[in-house]
Amino acid sequence: MANPDTMQAFVLAAELGSFSAAARRMGKAQSAISAAIANLEIDAGVELFDRTARSPVLTEHGEALLPHAQAILLSNREFMAKASSMAEGVETALCLAVELGISMRPLNDVLRGFAANFAHVSLEILAPSPIDTAALLKGGRADIGIMAEQESYPQGFQFRGVGHSRLVPVCARDHPLATGADISYRDLRRHRQIISHSRSNAASTPKGEIKSASIWISESPALIVDLVLAGFGWAELPYSVVAGHIASGNLVQLNYAFQQGDILEGIDVVWTERHALGVSGRWMRDELLSLPQVAWRDG
């Protein structure tokens, strides 16, 4: 099998159009480049260049084999870059769990920075239900989680609040609540409320969160939207989840007579002491923690 220098001599000679240019680029004598390519042709059993003209021109075989040689050189560079990263303590893979209902939009700049700084780290992004995010972290399936704040976390968890998402009360445009200007608690109690599983947990749910005498429960914000659109009830959902439906008129935003400000739900970045973060994981965590809190409000 040809060594990397021989393969590079072939690729450079083809791309630059001459053996002498390839020799200058590699810092070698032209005779060394000519000999390397000649030996490669012997090993391959085909002629790569037509040397009858003033400058060498790729033969049909050379044209066909050039992309393969370029791919081999790229693989060599990727191998060395990944090996270098591993030697520096950079993990080969990272898993980020972003709870359903939390907008990915605030993460875009962080992800761009991650791609630029850790090109050889495989990044997996999960979208678990509210009850699954902590379990994924505890089991080591995910390295970092972004989730709705909890009043308590399992032992060994580390977390920091990074902001709040804005919850919007909505119903379908033909729902009875859609015609009300200022909705009272009494109005809400007359109609079914659809809530997410985590928000029904008495251990982590603020008092007053469940406002209706009749509730349906789902783990998925997307499924709750479908149920609300179908007229099965009303719900308080992250603005990022319902903004498009409000704009289209399919959902109506309710105005609470008893609510003076926005309904806010805290967002935490969570990781666990049981699984030490590597270089890229620490970078990801620190960048998430440094995002401005206002970025999470409307996604």
Buried (B, 14 or more C-beta within 10 A) or exposed (E): EBEEEBBBBBBBBBEBBBBBBBBBBBEBEBEBBBBBBBBBBEEBEBBBBEBEEEBBBBBEBBEEBBEEBBEBBEEEEEEEEBEEBEEEEBBEEBBBBBBBBBBEEBBEEBBEEBEEBBEBBEBEEBBBBBEBBBBBBBEEBBBBBBBBBBEEBEEEBBBEEBBBBBBBBBBBBEBEBBEBEEBEEEBBEEBBBBBBBBBBEEEBBEEEBBBBEEBBEBBBBEBBBEBBBEBBBBBBBBBBBBBEBBEEEBBBBBEBEEEEEEBEBBBBBBBBEEBEBBBBBBBBBEBBEEBEEEBBBBB
